[in-house]
Amino acid sequence: MKLARPDLFHPRIVFASCAALPEGDSDDDGLVEALRARGLPVSWKSWDDPETLEADLVVLRATWDYSERLDEFLAWTRAVRNLLNPPEVVAWSTDKHYLLDLAEDGLPIVPTRYYAVGEAVRAPEGEVVVKPAVGAGSVGAQRFVDPRAAVAHAEALHANGRAVLVQPYDPRISGGETALVFLNGRPSHAFTKGPILPPAGRGPEFEQTGTFAAEKLGAADPADEVWEVGHAAVAAATKRFGIAAPDLLYARVDVIGGARDPRLLELELVEPSLGFRQLGATEKRRAERDYALGVEAALTRLGLGPLSHRDP
């Protein structure tokens, strides 16, 4: 991109991805243009590319292999100059044990039992979901009706060094999830995610790279009571880390159920898909502009511009 004022400092911004999807899944294509429209050129790089360490600001967008290299990934998040979301928030959000933290904060989560590696796993009667505590894209998550099969799957995950979560299967999931998207700590938009896990004993189908489970997405207009769960989740996270809401560039809160009994499934603060493609053209441009404004505000907080009057 040709810079309008090459004599001024232009911060180097990177969207971090992974080798399997070096430029994301195309949902973020409009973000690149929205940032460039504000004079903020951005490039895509795999998170393990050494050049990311030279960037002024790294934004996590498609680092979907992090769970396979967690220690390396977390060390990298601390090594880059500036990261969105903040590295301490990212570290907390990589492990779904955070659900128990949110339950302690009063959030209505799906009932969850956490089993550390080596801890004896018990599966309750009835259909359950067993998933790794650290995982992305539903890799390793399965439904079971046989408690022995559920325990065997959990033990296999343990043998791989993975802590596990065991949750009762909530039949409302067959109606899909509602994904609530927050940008700069404020509600932006929502979309639906169809059920991912097939009936008991089978793993989900994955998209062609094998990076994440295939999903059926659509538009959504959640009830106020559902949005309230999202607000509470974002507020709990910012309070836990003593940060202001705008310090979270993005957040996605996945909820099941409607106005009468919404339940939090996940709070995604690492690299969630934000569902821009599920929006109409006008709303999509508005959401992408809000995202770009959030990046611009972060650069200002960091003393990096935009177009800061200092030597490049």
N, C-alpha and C positions, 0 to 999 in steps of 0.2 A: 504493500500500500504506500502510495506517495504521500508524504506528510505535508500538511499545509504550511507549517512553521518548523522546518528542520532545525532551526537555531534554538528552539526551546526543548526542554526535557520532556520526553514522552515515556511514561512508565511502560515497562515490558510486562505484558499480561499474558499468562498462559492458562488455557483450559486443559486440565490434566485428564488424561484418558488412560487406556491400557492398550497393549499390543494387539489384542483381538479386535478392538474397535477404536482405531487411532483417532477418528474424528467423531466419536460418539455414535448414536443411533439415528442421527439426523433431526431429532426433536429440538436440538439446541441451535440449529443452523441460523435461525432468526436472531439469536442472541449475539452472534458474531457481527451481524449487520447492525444491530441496535447499538452495540458498543462503538463500532466504526463510525456510525452517524454522529457520535458524540466526540469524535477525535481520539478514540481509544482503540488502537489496533490490538488484536488478540490473535494468538496462534495456538494450535492444538499440539500437544506433545504427550507421549506416554509418561506416566508419573515417574518411571524409573529412568527416564532420559536425563543424563547429567545436566543438560541445558536448563532444566527446570530450576536448578539451584542458583542460576544466574538471573532468573526472572525477579522483577520487583514485586509481583503479586501472582500467586497461583490460586486458581479457583478449581475445586474438585467438581468434575462433571461426569466422567465415565470410567472411574477407576475400579471397575467391577471385578478385578482379580485380586483385590486387596486381601480377601479372607484367606487366600492360599499362601500369602506371604505377609502375614499380619505384622510380625515384629519388624520386618524390613520396612513395611509401609508406614508404620507408626514412627519409626526413627526418621524416615524421610519427611513426614509431616512436620516434625520438629526442626528439621534441617533447612527447609526452604525459608526464604527471607520473610515472607508474609503469606498467610494461608486463609482462605475462606472455604468453609467455616473455620473458626479458630481450632488449633490442633488439640487442645484439651477437650473441647466439645466433640471433635471427631473421635478421639480415643474412647470416650464414654459411649458414644453412639454405635461404635462397631460391635459392641457386645450386648446382646439383647437382655442380659441381666439387668440393664437399665429399666426394664419394665417393672421390676420389683421396687426400684427407687421411685418410679412414678406412682406405683400403688401406695407407697408410704406417703407420698405427697397428696394422696386423695383422688388420684385419677382412676376412672372406672376401666380397668384393664380386663382382658380376657383372662380367666384364672390360669396361673402359670406356676409350674414347679421348675426350679433350676437344679441341675445335677452337675457338680464339678467332676472332672476326670477322676475316676477311681471310686466315686460315690455310688452306692447301690441304687439302681433306678427302679422305681415302682410305677407301674402304669395302672391307673384306675379302671374300673369296669366301664364299658361303653367305648364309643369311638373316640380316639385321641389323635393328636398331631404331635409328631416328634420331629424336632428340627435342631440343627446346630446353633449354639448361642452366638457364634460368629459365623456369618454367612451372608451371601448376597444373591439375589436373583432366584431365591427358593431352592438353591442347590442343597441337597441333603435332606430336604423336608418331605415327610410322607405322612399319610393317614393310615391308621390301623384300627381294626376291631378286635383282633386277637392280642391280649396284653403280652403274651409271650413273644409274639413277633415284634411288638413295639419295644419291649425291653432289649431284644436281640439287636434291633436297629440302633438303639441308644448305645449299647455296648460296642457296636462296630464303630460308631462315631467316637466313643471314648478311646478305643484302640488306636484311632487316628489322631489322638491328642485333642479332641474337641469336646468341650462341655456341651450339655444339651438342655433343651427346654421341652417339657411335656405339658400339653394343654388339652383340655377336652375339646372335641370338635364341636363347634357351634354351627348348627344347621343353617343359621342365617347367612353363613358364608356362601351358600349356594346362590344367593342373590347378589353376590359380589361385594366388593369393598368400596367405600368412598374415600378418595384421596383428597385431602384438604391441603392446598398449597399456600404457604405463607412466604412473602418476599419482604425482606427488611423488617421482619417482625410483624407485618400486617397481613391480613387475609387478602389473597389475590384471586384465586379461582379454585375450582374443584373438578374432578373427573372420576369416572367409575372404572374399577378394575374387575373384570369377570373372575370367577373362581379359577384358581391355578391348579390346586392339587386334585388329581383324579381320585376315584374310589380307592378304598383301602388296599394297601400292598403295592401300589404302583407309584413310580415317581412321575413328576410333571414332564411335559414335553418342552424341549428347549428350542430357541431360535437357532439359526444355522451355525453361528459361531460357538454355541454351547455355553455362552456366558451367562445367560439368564433365561428363566422360563418364559415361554410364549404367553402373551397376555392379550385379552380382548378388552379394549379401552373404549370409553364413550364419555359423553358430556354428563354433567351432574349439576343439580341445584339443591344442595342439602338444606335441611331444616336448621333453624337457628340453634336448636339444642345440640345438633351434631357439630356445628361450628364452635359451640361453647367448649366441647371437648378439645378441639384443636387449639383454641385460645389458651385453655388451661395447661395443655401439654407444653406449648411454647413458653408460657410464663414460668412453668416449673423448671424448664431447662435453663432459661436465662438467670433465674434466681439461684439455681444450683452453682452456676459458674460466676455469679456476680457481674454479669454483663448486661448491657442495654439490649432491648429487643432488636434494634436495627443492626446490632453486631452479628446477628444471624442473617446472612444474605438470603438464605433459602431454608425452608423446612417443609417436610411433607408429613402429614399426620394421617395414617390409615385407620379407618373406623369401620366397624360393622354395626348394623342395626339402624333404626330411624330415631325419630324424636323421643319415643317412649323409653328406650333403653340402649343408647349408643355405647359401644365398647371400643376402647383403644386397642388396636392390634400392634401398631408400630409407630415410632417417631423417628423418621428418617432425616438425619442431619449430615450424612457423609456424602453420598453421591446419588440422590434420588432422581429418577426421571420426573420431570415436572409437568408433563402432559400438555405442552403448548400446542401440539397438533390437534388436541381435542377442542380447541377454542375456535370461535368464529374469527374472521379476519380482523375486525376492529378490536375485539377483546384480546386477541393474540398480540397485536401491536402494542396495546396498552400494557400487557403483562411483561412483554420483552423490554419495553422502555423502562418500566419500574425496576426490572432486574439491572439494566444498564445504569440507572440512577443509583442503585445500591452499590454497584461496583465503584462508581464515581465518588460516592460519599465515603466509601472505605478508603479510597486513595487519598482523599482529603484528610481523613482522620490520621492516616499514616504519614502525612507530610509528603506525599508523592504526586501531588498535582490534583487534577489533570493539568497538563501544560504548565507545570511548576517552573518558575523563572529561576532555574539554576542550570549550571553546565551539565550537558548530557554525560 
